[in-house]
Amino acid sequence: MTLTKRNGNLSHSFPGLLDDFFTRDLFDWGTSNFSGAGSTLPAVNVKETAESFEVEMAAPGMTKDDFKVELNNNVLTISSEKKQEHEEKEGEKYSRKEFSYQSFQRSFQLSREAVDADNIQAKYENGVLRLSIPKREEVKQKPLRLINIS
């Protein structure tokens, strides 16, 4: 949401508020994840644990086959392209037929020194794509160790 400074007079801001209310999409609060076409970029959570980095991408209504996950020069890219095509039956006439097309691409730079790129795992269930990116042994947090004083 963008904050705008206004000086005192409510009558100047009230018409603008009404214009925004009637001309903007109800759920478009100025976030950069929305496009003019009404599609969104899937929301992503990235969590660091002692053993790995966990990536969760919310993408309900998709299947695992809709995703493409690639690693190229330590850039992890998650993308999808989905088209809905309807078969025309003989004798049908359309006065209006809308095609559906969705695509997105999200990329993340991985540290070559921190992650074990050969053992990345991905799983899609219940509308969430989950990636587990294991850390290299050298960067994993070691448990607290008591050092004896001689």
N, CA and C of each residue as an Amber inpcrd file, in Angstrom:
protein
   450
   0.8460000  -1.1610000   0.0000000   0.0000000   0.0000000   0.0000000
   0.8910000   1.2220000   0.0000000   0.5700000   2.2310000  -0.7860000
   1.3350000   3.4590000  -0.8610000   0.7230000   4.4720000   0.0740000
   1.5640000   5.1400000   0.8600000   1.0990000   6.2070000   1.7380000
   1.2590000   7.5240000   1.0200000   0.2390000   8.3620000   1.0770000
   0.2730000   9.6660000   0.4360000  -0.0170000  10.7150000   1.4770000
   0.8010000  11.7450000   1.5200000   0.5940000  12.8260000   2.4740000
  -0.4250000  13.7930000   1.8950000  -1.4340000  14.1170000   2.6830000
  -2.4520000  15.0750000   2.2740000  -2.4870000  16.1900000   3.3130000
  -2.7470000  17.4070000   2.8560000  -2.8160000  18.5390000   3.7720000
  -4.2600000  18.8990000   4.0470000  -4.7030000  18.6180000   5.2550000
  -5.9310000  19.1140000   5.8560000  -7.2580000  18.8770000   5.1880000
  -7.5060000  19.2780000   3.9740000  -8.8410000  19.3650000   3.4170000
  -9.3400000  17.9940000   2.9600000 -10.3080000  17.4480000   3.7020000
 -10.8640000  16.1320000   3.4130000 -11.6510000  16.1050000   2.1080000
 -12.2330000  17.2400000   1.7260000 -13.0650000  17.2530000   0.5210000
 -12.2610000  16.9490000  -0.7400000 -10.9460000  17.2530000  -0.7300000
 -10.1270000  16.9260000  -1.9000000  -9.8100000  15.4400000  -1.9740000
  -9.6840000  14.7850000  -0.8280000  -9.3250000  13.3710000  -0.8480000
 -10.5360000  12.4550000  -0.9720000 -11.7140000  12.9060000  -0.5390000
 -12.8910000  12.0580000  -0.5690000 -13.2830000  11.6420000  -1.9900000
 -13.3410000  12.5720000  -2.9810000 -13.6610000  12.1190000  -4.3400000
 -12.6340000  11.1260000  -4.8810000 -11.3600000  11.3370000  -4.5700000
 -10.3250000  10.4040000  -5.0050000 -10.5300000   9.0290000  -4.4060000
 -10.9530000   8.9990000  -3.1400000 -11.2280000   7.7380000  -2.4770000
 -12.3790000   7.0120000  -3.1660000 -13.4310000   7.7510000  -3.5240000
 -14.5590000   7.1410000  -4.2350000 -14.1360000   6.6500000  -5.6150000
 -13.3320000   7.4670000  -6.3230000 -12.8470000   7.0430000  -7.6310000
 -12.0720000   5.7420000  -7.5120000 -11.1680000   5.6620000  -6.5160000
 -10.3840000   4.4500000  -6.3160000 -11.2870000   3.2700000  -5.9900000
 -12.2950000   3.4900000  -5.1700000 -13.1820000   2.4170000  -4.7580000
 -13.9340000   1.8260000  -5.9550000 -14.3910000   2.6800000  -6.8690000
 -15.2020000   2.1900000  -7.9740000 -14.3870000   1.7770000  -9.1960000
 -13.1580000   2.2510000  -9.3260000 -12.3950000   1.9350000 -10.5210000
 -11.3180000   0.8900000 -10.2920000 -10.9380000   0.6230000  -9.0650000
  -9.8890000  -0.3550000  -8.7900000 -10.5090000  -1.6840000  -8.3940000
  -9.7660000  -2.7340000  -8.6230000 -10.1920000  -4.0550000  -8.2050000
 -10.2650000  -4.0810000  -6.6820000 -11.2940000  -4.6950000  -6.1370000
 -11.5160000  -4.6990000  -4.6960000 -10.3280000  -5.2630000  -3.9170000
  -9.6720000  -6.2780000  -4.4480000  -8.5910000  -6.9150000  -3.7120000
  -7.2040000  -6.4200000  -4.1260000  -7.1260000  -5.4510000  -5.0220000
  -5.8310000  -4.9090000  -5.4400000  -5.4720000  -3.7680000  -4.5100000
  -4.6180000  -4.0410000  -3.5660000  -4.2140000  -3.0370000  -2.5790000
  -2.8640000  -2.4360000  -2.9390000  -2.5260000  -2.4140000  -4.2200000
  -1.3030000  -1.7960000  -4.6640000  -0.0850000  -2.6890000  -4.5100000
  -0.2830000  -3.9570000  -4.3170000   0.8590000  -4.8490000  -4.1860000
   1.4170000  -5.1550000  -5.5630000   2.7050000  -5.4240000  -5.6230000
   3.3420000  -5.6490000  -6.9160000   3.0680000  -7.0400000  -7.4720000
   2.4220000  -7.9150000  -6.7130000   2.1460000  -9.2620000  -7.2080000
   0.9230000  -9.3240000  -8.0990000   0.2190000  -8.2380000  -8.2800000
  -0.9680000  -8.2420000  -9.1230000  -0.6480000  -7.6250000 -10.4650000
  -1.2280000  -8.1600000 -11.5110000  -1.0380000  -7.6010000 -12.8440000
  -2.3690000  -7.0710000 -13.3420000  -2.3210000  -6.3020000 -14.3920000
  -3.5440000  -5.7710000 -14.9800000  -4.4300000  -6.8530000 -15.5590000
  -3.8690000  -8.0270000 -15.8440000  -4.6390000  -9.1250000 -16.4260000
  -5.4000000  -9.9130000 -15.3730000  -5.2450000  -9.5420000 -14.1140000
  -5.9750000 -10.2310000 -13.0630000  -5.2940000 -11.4730000 -12.5470000
  -4.0760000 -11.7240000 -12.9630000  -3.3630000 -12.8950000 -12.4620000
  -2.3890000 -12.4570000 -11.3780000  -1.9530000 -13.3910000 -10.5710000
  -1.0340000 -13.0710000  -9.4990000   0.1850000 -13.9670000  -9.5590000
   1.2460000 -13.4930000  -8.9360000   2.4100000 -14.3440000  -8.7250000
   2.1360000 -15.1400000  -7.4630000   2.4280000 -16.4100000  -7.4520000
   2.1920000 -17.1880000  -6.2410000   3.0320000 -16.6640000  -5.0780000
   2.4360000 -16.6490000  -3.9020000   3.1410000 -16.2170000  -2.6920000
   4.1690000 -17.2650000  -2.3040000   5.3160000 -16.8070000  -1.8060000
   6.4190000 -17.7090000  -1.4660000   6.8820000 -17.4360000  -0.0440000
   7.0820000 -18.5070000   0.7170000   7.7140000 -18.4350000   2.0350000
   9.0650000 -19.1250000   1.9250000  10.1080000 -18.5200000   2.5040000
  11.4290000 -19.1400000   2.5560000  11.8440000 -19.1830000   4.0140000
  12.1270000 -20.4020000   4.4890000  12.4810000 -20.5950000   5.8930000
  13.8350000 -21.2850000   5.9580000  14.6830000 -20.8190000   6.8730000
  15.9840000 -21.4560000   7.0780000  15.9310000 -22.2960000   8.3400000
  16.3420000 -23.5430000   8.2170000  16.4670000 -24.4210000   9.3740000
  17.9520000 -24.7390000   9.5490000  18.2830000 -25.5000000  10.5560000
  19.6710000 -25.8700000  10.7800000  20.2120000 -26.7350000   9.6420000
  19.3390000 -27.5000000   9.0020000  19.7550000 -28.4470000   7.9720000
  19.5430000 -27.9730000   6.5320000  18.5860000 -27.0440000   6.3230000
  18.2150000 -26.7140000   4.9500000  17.5070000 -25.3720000   4.8490000
  17.2230000 -24.9880000   3.6150000  16.3260000 -23.8800000   3.3110000
  15.0530000 -24.5170000   2.7760000  13.9130000 -24.0800000   3.2850000
  12.6220000 -24.6290000   2.8690000  11.8530000 -23.5470000   2.1240000
  11.4160000 -23.8660000   0.9140000  10.6490000 -22.9350000   0.0850000
   9.2460000 -23.4910000  -0.0660000   8.2440000 -22.6700000   0.2160000
   6.8410000 -23.0510000   0.0390000   6.2040000 -22.0430000  -0.9110000
   5.5530000 -22.5450000  -1.9570000   4.8830000 -21.6850000  -2.9170000
   3.4130000 -22.0690000  -2.9800000   2.5430000 -21.1280000  -2.6780000
   1.1040000 -21.3780000  -2.7170000   0.6280000 -21.3320000  -4.1640000
   0.1100000 -22.4500000  -4.6440000  -0.3690000 -22.5400000  -6.0250000
  -1.5330000 -23.5140000  -6.1020000  -2.6650000 -23.1560000  -5.4970000
  -3.8100000 -24.0720000  -5.5110000  -4.3940000 -24.2460000  -6.9040000
  -4.9820000 -25.4050000  -7.1320000  -5.6320000 -25.6860000  -8.3980000
  -4.6950000 -26.1670000  -9.4880000  -3.4360000 -26.3480000  -9.1490000
  -2.4740000 -26.8120000 -10.1360000  -2.1200000 -28.2650000  -9.8520000
  -1.3790000 -28.8640000 -10.7560000  -0.8630000 -30.2100000 -10.5360000
   0.6530000 -30.1310000 -10.5810000   1.3110000 -31.1850000 -10.1440000
   2.7800000 -31.1760000 -10.1580000   3.3210000 -31.0540000 -11.5790000
   2.5600000 -31.5220000 -12.5580000   2.9920000 -31.4410000 -13.9550000
   2.9310000 -30.0170000 -14.5170000   2.2360000 -29.1110000 -13.8210000
   2.1370000 -27.7200000 -14.2640000   3.4130000 -26.9330000 -13.9800000
   4.3010000 -27.4560000 -13.1240000   5.4950000 -26.7290000 -12.6940000
   6.7320000 -27.1670000 -13.4510000   7.6590000 -26.2500000 -13.5630000
   8.9920000 -26.5330000 -14.0860000   9.9650000 -25.9070000 -13.0880000
  10.8290000 -26.7270000 -12.4900000  11.8070000 -26.2550000 -11.5110000
  13.1830000 -26.5260000 -12.0940000  13.9750000 -25.4610000 -12.2550000
  15.2890000 -25.5860000 -12.8790000  16.3500000 -24.9220000 -11.9990000
  17.5600000 -25.4540000 -12.0580000  18.7130000 -24.8540000 -11.4040000
  19.7610000 -24.6110000 -12.4730000  20.1330000 -23.3550000 -12.6680000
  21.1070000 -22.9950000 -13.6930000  22.0470000 -21.9390000 -13.1190000
  23.3230000 -22.2860000 -12.9740000  24.3240000 -21.3670000 -12.4170000
  23.8830000 -20.7870000 -11.0830000  23.4110000 -21.6390000 -10.1960000
  22.9690000 -21.2830000  -8.8460000  21.7470000 -20.3730000  -8.8090000
  21.0000000 -20.3130000  -9.9010000  19.7270000 -19.5960000  -9.9110000
  18.6280000 -20.6440000 -10.0000000  17.8270000 -20.7230000  -8.9410000
  16.7040000 -21.6490000  -8.8900000  15.4920000 -20.9290000  -9.4730000
  14.8910000 -21.5080000 -10.5140000  13.7430000 -20.8980000 -11.1750000
  12.5550000 -21.8400000 -11.0970000  11.4440000 -21.3140000 -10.6000000
  10.1790000 -22.0530000 -10.5470000   9.2480000 -21.3440000 -11.5200000
   8.7190000 -22.0960000 -12.4780000   7.8400000 -21.4770000 -13.4660000
   6.6630000 -22.3950000 -13.7660000   5.6600000 -21.8030000 -14.3890000
   4.4850000 -22.5640000 -14.7980000   3.8520000 -21.8740000 -15.9850000
   3.3080000 -22.6760000 -16.8580000   2.5560000 -22.1720000 -17.9950000
   1.3580000 -23.0900000 -18.1580000   0.1830000 -22.5180000 -18.0470000
  -1.0270000 -23.3430000 -18.0830000  -2.0340000 -22.7090000 -19.0310000
  -2.4680000 -23.4890000 -19.9990000  -3.4740000 -23.0330000 -20.9480000
  -4.7090000 -23.8980000 -20.7800000  -5.8610000 -23.2660000 -20.8550000
  -7.1120000 -24.0280000 -20.8550000  -7.7180000 -23.8850000 -22.2380000
  -7.8340000 -24.9810000 -22.9090000  -8.4110000 -24.9620000 -24.2410000
  -9.6970000 -25.7790000 -24.2280000 -10.6960000 -25.2620000 -24.8910000
 -11.9810000 -25.9510000 -24.9620000 -12.1810000 -26.4690000 -26.3740000
 -12.6080000 -27.6870000 -26.4510000 -12.8300000 -28.3220000 -27.7410000
 -14.1420000 -27.8190000 -28.3440000 -14.0810000 -27.4060000 -29.5970000
 -15.2940000 -26.9780000 -30.2850000 -16.0050000 -28.1990000 -30.8570000
 -17.2810000 -28.2520000 -30.6310000 -18.0810000 -29.3430000 -31.1760000
 -18.7290000 -28.8770000 -32.4680000 -18.9500000 -29.8140000 -33.3440000
 -19.5360000 -29.4890000 -34.6410000 -20.9140000 -28.8590000 -34.4560000
 -21.1410000 -27.7690000 -35.1710000 -22.4340000 -27.1000000 -35.1310000
 -22.5400000 -26.0190000 -34.0710000 -21.5300000 -25.8570000 -33.2180000
 -21.5970000 -24.8170000 -32.1900000 -21.1680000 -23.4720000 -32.7690000
 -21.8610000 -22.4370000 -32.3470000 -21.5010000 -21.0740000 -32.7420000
 -21.2500000 -20.2850000 -31.4620000 -20.1410000 -19.5890000 -31.4430000
 -19.7900000 -18.7960000 -30.2650000 -20.0280000 -17.3260000 -30.5380000
 -20.7250000 -16.6670000 -29.6360000 -20.8100000 -15.2130000 -29.7090000
 -19.7050000 -14.6060000 -28.8450000 -19.2140000 -15.3960000 -27.8940000
 -18.0870000 -14.9790000 -27.0670000 -17.4190000 -16.2240000 -26.5100000
 -16.1030000 -16.2920000 -26.6640000 -15.3400000 -17.4190000 -26.1360000
 -14.0320000 -16.8610000 -25.6040000 -13.7990000 -16.9990000 -24.3210000
 -12.5980000 -16.4550000 -23.7120000 -11.6110000 -17.5780000 -23.4310000
 -10.3810000 -17.3580000 -23.8310000  -9.3250000 -18.3170000 -23.5840000
  -8.7280000 -18.0340000 -22.2190000  -8.2010000 -19.0520000 -21.5920000
  -7.5630000 -18.8920000 -20.2990000  -6.0890000 -19.2560000 -20.4340000
  -5.2300000 -18.3730000 -19.9460000  -3.7900000 -18.5950000 -20.0330000
  -3.1490000 -18.0150000 -18.7830000  -2.3710000 -18.8110000 -18.0970000
  -1.6820000 -18.3510000 -16.8990000  -0.2260000 -18.7510000 -17.0010000
   0.6540000 -17.8570000 -16.5920000   2.0570000 -18.2170000 -16.5080000
   2.7230000 -17.3560000 -15.4470000   3.7850000 -17.8790000 -14.8590000
   4.5850000 -17.1060000 -13.9250000   5.9830000 -17.6890000 -13.9050000
   6.8930000 -16.9020000 -13.3600000   8.2610000 -17.3520000 -13.1620000
   8.8290000 -16.6220000 -11.9570000   9.3580000 -17.3740000 -11.0110000
  10.0240000 -16.8070000  -9.8340000  11.4290000 -17.3870000  -9.7980000
  12.4250000 -16.5340000  -9.5460000  13.8180000 -16.9740000  -9.5040000
  14.4610000 -16.5740000  -8.1880000  15.3600000 -17.4450000  -7.7050000
  16.0440000 -17.2330000  -6.4410000  17.5290000 -17.5380000  -6.6220000
  18.3780000 -16.6250000  -6.1890000  19.8230000 -16.8210000  -6.2590000
  20.2560000 -17.6670000  -5.0700000  20.9210000 -18.7940000  -5.3350000
  21.4130000 -19.6650000  -4.2820000  22.9120000 -19.4530000  -4.1110000
  23.3690000 -19.5640000  -2.8920000  24.7900000 -19.4520000  -2.6060000
  25.4710000 -20.7730000  -2.9390000  26.4500000 -20.7260000  -3.8090000
  27.1820000 -21.9290000  -4.2180000  27.8400000 -22.5890000  -3.0040000
  28.3300000 -21.7630000  -2.0790000  29.0450000 -22.2810000  -0.9170000
  28.1050000 -22.8330000   0.1570000  26.8590000 -22.3950000   0.1800000
  25.9590000 -22.7470000   1.2780000  25.0610000 -23.9500000   1.0070000
  24.6950000 -24.1960000  -0.2450000  23.6950000 -25.2340000  -0.5140000
  24.2650000 -26.4290000  -1.2490000  23.6350000 -27.5670000  -1.0100000
  23.9680000 -28.8180000  -1.6940000  22.9980000 -28.9530000  -2.8690000
  23.3500000 -28.3440000  -3.9910000  22.4500000 -28.2560000  -5.1400000
  22.0870000 -29.6150000  -5.7270000  22.9140000 -30.6210000  -5.5210000
  22.6390000 -31.9440000  -6.0870000  21.5200000 -32.6900000  -5.3630000
  21.1220000 -32.2200000  -4.1960000  20.1200000 -32.9470000  -3.4080000
  18.8530000 -32.1420000  -3.1290000  18.5400000 -31.1880000  -3.9970000
  17.2980000 -30.4170000  -3.8520000  16.1220000 -31.3450000  -4.1510000
  15.0930000 -31.2640000  -3.3110000  13.8950000 -32.0830000  -3.5020000
  12.6700000 -31.1850000  -3.6130000  11.6980000 -31.6040000  -4.4330000
  10.4610000 -30.8450000  -4.6110000   9.2740000 -31.7830000  -4.4790000
   8.1910000 -31.2480000  -3.9030000   6.9760000 -32.0290000  -3.6830000
   5.7880000 -31.0720000  -3.7750000   4.7150000 -31.4970000  -4.4450000
   3.4970000 -30.6910000  -4.5400000   2.3440000 -31.4570000  -3.9140000
   1.7130000 -30.8560000  -2.9000000   0.5200000 -31.4640000  -2.3140000
  -0.3260000 -30.3890000  -1.6530000  -1.6390000 -30.6020000  -1.7060000
  -2.6190000 -29.7090000  -1.0920000  -2.4410000 -28.2470000  -1.4990000
  -2.0980000 -28.0040000  -2.7710000  -2.0030000 -26.6440000  -3.2800000
  -0.7140000 -25.9120000  -2.9570000   0.2790000 -26.6120000  -2.3980000
   1.5430000 -25.9740000  -2.0290000   2.7000000 -26.7590000  -2.6350000
   3.5760000 -26.0430000  -3.3630000   4.8060000 -26.6330000  -3.8680000
   5.8730000 -26.4060000  -2.8060000   6.5100000 -27.4860000  -2.3530000
   7.5310000 -27.4070000  -1.3100000   8.8680000 -27.8650000  -1.8720000
   9.8820000 -27.0440000  -1.6720000  11.2380000 -27.4040000  -2.0590000
  12.0970000 -27.4310000  -0.8090000  12.9120000 -28.4480000  -0.7040000
  13.8730000 -28.5570000   0.3800000  15.2610000 -28.4500000  -0.2380000
  15.9900000 -27.4230000   0.1730000  17.3250000 -27.1740000  -0.3690000
  18.3180000 -27.3970000   0.7690000  18.9640000 -28.5610000   0.7870000
  19.8450000 -28.8770000   1.9180000  21.1000000 -27.9990000   1.9290000
  21.5760000 -27.7500000   3.1460000  22.8170000 -26.9950000   3.3120000
  24.0030000 -27.9460000   3.2020000  25.1380000 -27.4130000   2.7990000
  26.3770000 -28.1960000   2.8020000  26.8010000 -28.4000000   4.2470000
  27.4710000 -29.4990000   4.5000000  27.9190000 -29.8250000   5.8580000
  28.7540000 -28.7050000   6.4690000  29.5790000 -28.0460000   5.6510000
  30.4790000 -27.0160000   6.1550000  29.7450000 -25.8080000   6.7380000
  28.5210000 -25.5350000   6.2740000  27.8050000 -24.3400000   6.7330000
  26.6960000 -24.6450000   7.7360000  26.4420000 -25.9120000   7.9900000
  25.4280000 -26.2600000   8.9840000  25.8860000 -25.8150000  10.3600000
  24.9370000 -25.3380000  11.1290000  25.2560000 -24.8730000  12.4680000
  25.6300000 -26.0640000  13.3410000  26.7770000 -25.9690000  13.9500000
  27.2660000 -27.0440000  14.8160000  26.6430000 -26.8940000  16.1990000
  26.3900000 -28.0190000  16.8890000  25.8310000 -27.9480000  18.2290000
  26.8500000 -27.3430000  19.2010000  26.3290000 -26.7790000  20.2600000
  27.1690000 -26.1850000  21.2970000  28.1100000 -27.2450000  21.8520000
  29.3580000 -26.8750000  22.0020000  30.3750000 -27.8120000  22.4780000
  31.1030000 -27.1840000  23.6430000  31.2420000 -27.9280000  24.7030000
  31.9630000 -27.4540000  25.8770000  33.4400000 -27.7550000  25.6950000
  34.2520000 -26.7450000  25.8660000  35.7060000 -26.8960000  25.7040000
  36.3330000 -26.9610000  27.0900000  37.0460000 -28.0460000  27.3390000
  37.7080000 -28.2180000  28.6340000  38.9380000 -27.3190000  28.7320000
  39.0940000 -26.7560000  29.8840000  40.2450000 -25.8910000  30.1580000
  41.2620000 -26.7290000  30.9230000  42.5160000 -26.7670000  30.4560000
  43.5230000 -27.5630000  31.1410000  44.3580000 -26.7370000  32.0830000
